Amino acid sequence: MDKKYILEQMRHEIDVADKKLLEALAERMEVVKKVGLYKKERDILPLDPKRWQEVLEDKLAKGNDLDLSQDLVREIYEKIHKHALILEERSNK
C-alpha cells in the first residue's frame, strides 16, 4: 500500500475520534448547564470539592486502565472542570 494513503487513513481515524471527543464534550456541557440550573433553584453552590475529588480520582483510574498518561488526564479534566464551574456559575446568577 502507498505510504501516503496509509498516513491519510490514520489521519482520518484521528479526525473521526476528534469529532467524537468534541460531541461528547458538548453533550457533557449541556448536562453541566442543567446541573447549574438545578443547583440555582436549590441554592446549592457550584463547587462541591468532595464530588470534584471523587470525579478526578475516578477519571485518573479509568485513564490508567486505558494506558493514558495521568498528567494528560488530570490536565484535561482540570480544564473541563474549570469551564464547567464557569457554566454553573453563569446558571447560578
Protein Blocks (a to p, Z undefined) as FASTA:
>chain_A
ZZklmmmmmmmmmmmmmmmmmmmmmmmmmmmmmmmmmmmmnopafbafklmmmmmmmmmm
mmmmnopafklmmmmmmmmmmmmmmmmmmmmZZ
